[in-house]
Amino acid sequence: MNKFQIRKAEQTDKGRIWEIIQQAIALRKEQGSRQWQDGYPNEDVVQSDIDKGYGHVVKVDDKTIGYVAIIFDIEPAYNNIDGKWLSDGEYVGIHRLASAQDPHVKGVGTAIMQGVEEIAVNHGIYSIKVDTNFDNGGMLHVFDKLGYQYCGEVHFRGAARRAFEKLLK
């Protein structure tokens, strides 16, 4: 089994992160999704993630094969949910999760989310909130497999997104 490692992204990772994001954008388009087809995310967003310490790379065998923004700040869009979150306290928010297609390694999304859970607990935070497009079957499968509960819909850039939360204790 592959040993995944997650670490904070550094400036030297930016080029590879952008390649992975572009691969994810192309994959979503190939799957017929409109998610990430409007110029978001872009290189400025990746740079901002790195600058703020949100950006994390996922490595296996010293190759960068995934990316995720792990956010310990409030996500304003999560304040207005059509539904109800499981908790009202501190949480870790997840955005821009993407896995490389060159090479494609099975289980990257699951490994990323499991790594995020470990990072959250290590910071004393026991809630993870995340959203995805209604047609992102890969992420919906990961959330189901790992016990995330559907809480309702949130809105980003004019589109409804499915919102999930997992309590870690």
C-alpha positions in Angstrom: 0.0 0.0 0.0 1.2 3.5 -0.8 2.4 5.7 2.1 0.9 9.1 1.7 2.4 12.2 3.3 0.8 15.6 3.6 2.9 18.7 4.3 2.5 22.4 3.9 3.1 23.7 0.4 6.1 25.8 -0.2 6.8 28.3 -3.0 8.8 25.7 -4.9 5.7 23.5 -5.1 3.6 26.0 -6.9 4.3 24.8 -10.5 3.4 21.2 -9.7 0.3 22.3 -7.7 -0.8 24.3 -10.7 -0.3 21.2 -13.0 -2.4 19.1 -10.7 -5.2 21.7 -10.5 -5.2 22.0 -14.3 -5.4 18.2 -14.6 -8.4 18.3 -12.2 -10.1 21.0 -14.2 -9.6 19.0 -17.4 -11.0 15.9 -15.7 -14.1 17.7 -14.4 -14.7 19.1 -17.9 -14.3 15.6 -19.4 -16.8 14.3 -16.9 -19.3 16.9 -18.1 -19.2 19.0 -15.0 -19.3 22.8 -14.9 -17.3 22.8 -11.6 -14.0 24.6 -12.0 -14.8 25.6 -15.6 -15.0 29.4 -14.9 -11.4 30.4 -14.2 -11.4 29.2 -10.6 -9.3 28.0 -9.1 -6.4 29.9 -10.7 -2.7 30.6 -10.1 -3.5 33.6 -7.9 -5.7 31.4 -5.6 -2.9 28.8 -5.4 -0.4 31.6 -4.5 -2.8 32.9 -1.9 -3.1 29.4 -0.4 0.6 29.1 -0.1 1.0 32.6 1.3 -1.6 32.0 4.0 -0.3 28.6 4.9 -3.5 26.9 3.7 -1.9 25.0 0.8 -0.8 21.4 1.4 0.8 18.9 -1.0 0.3 15.2 -0.9 3.4 13.1 -1.7 4.0 9.4 -2.3 7.4 8.0 -3.1 8.7 11.6 -3.1 6.3 12.5 -5.9 3.7 15.3 -5.5 0.4 13.7 -6.4 -2.2 15.8 -4.7 -3.2 19.2 -3.3 -5.6 20.5 -0.8 -6.3 23.8 1.0 -6.7 23.2 4.7 -8.3 26.3 6.3 -8.5 27.0 10.0 -10.3 30.3 9.5 -14.1 30.9 9.2 -15.5 30.1 5.7 -18.0 33.0 5.2 -20.1 30.9 2.8 -20.7 28.3 5.5 -22.5 30.9 7.7 -25.5 30.6 5.4 -26.4 27.0 4.9 -29.7 25.8 3.5 -29.9 23.1 6.1 -28.1 22.7 9.4 -24.5 21.9 10.4 -23.9 19.2 13.0 -22.0 21.6 15.2 -21.5 25.4 15.7 -17.9 25.4 17.1 -14.5 25.6 15.5 -13.9 23.6 12.4 -11.4 22.9 9.6 -12.6 23.9 6.1 -11.4 22.0 3.1 -11.2 23.5 -0.4 -9.5 22.8 -3.8 -8.8 19.1 -3.3 -7.2 17.7 -6.4 -5.3 14.6 -7.3 -2.7 14.2 -10.1 -3.6 12.2 -13.2 0.1 11.8 -14.1 0.4 9.4 -12.4 -3.1 8.6 -11.2 -2.8 6.9 -7.9 -5.9 5.2 -6.5 -7.1 6.5 -3.1 -5.6 9.9 -3.1 -8.9 11.7 -2.2 -9.5 9.3 0.7 -5.9 9.6 1.9 -6.1 13.4 1.8 -9.3 13.5 3.8 -7.9 11.1 6.4 -4.8 13.2 6.6 -6.9 16.3 7.1 -8.7 14.6 10.0 -5.4 13.8 11.7 -4.2 17.4 11.2 -7.4 18.8 12.7 -7.2 16.5 15.7 -3.6 17.5 16.2 -4.8 21.1 16.3 -7.5 20.3 18.8 -10.3 20.8 16.3 -12.9 18.0 16.0 -15.1 19.2 13.1 -14.4 19.2 9.4 -16.7 21.1 7.0 -16.4 20.6 3.3 -18.5 21.1 0.2 -18.5 19.9 -3.4 -20.4 20.1 -6.6 -23.5 18.0 -6.8 -22.0 16.0 -9.7 -18.6 15.3 -8.2 -19.0 11.6 -7.8 -15.5 10.9 -6.7 -15.6 13.3 -3.8 -19.2 12.3 -2.9 -18.0 8.7 -2.7 -15.0 9.7 -0.4 -17.3 11.6 1.9 -19.8 8.7 2.1 -17.0 6.2 2.7 -15.4 8.2 5.5 -18.7 9.0 7.3 -19.2 12.6 6.4 -22.9 13.6 6.9 -24.8 15.7 4.4 -25.9 18.9 6.0 -27.5 20.9 3.2 -26.4 23.4 0.6 -24.0 26.4 0.6 -23.5 28.8 -2.2 -20.2 29.8 -3.9 -19.9 32.2 -6.8 -23.6 31.9 -7.6 -23.8 28.1 -7.5 -25.3 25.7 -4.9 -22.8 23.2 -3.5 -23.5 20.1 -1.3 -22.2 20.6 2.2 -20.9 17.9 4.6 -19.5 17.7 8.1 -17.8 15.1 10.1 -17.4 15.2 13.9 -14.1 13.6 15.0 -15.1 12.9 18.6 
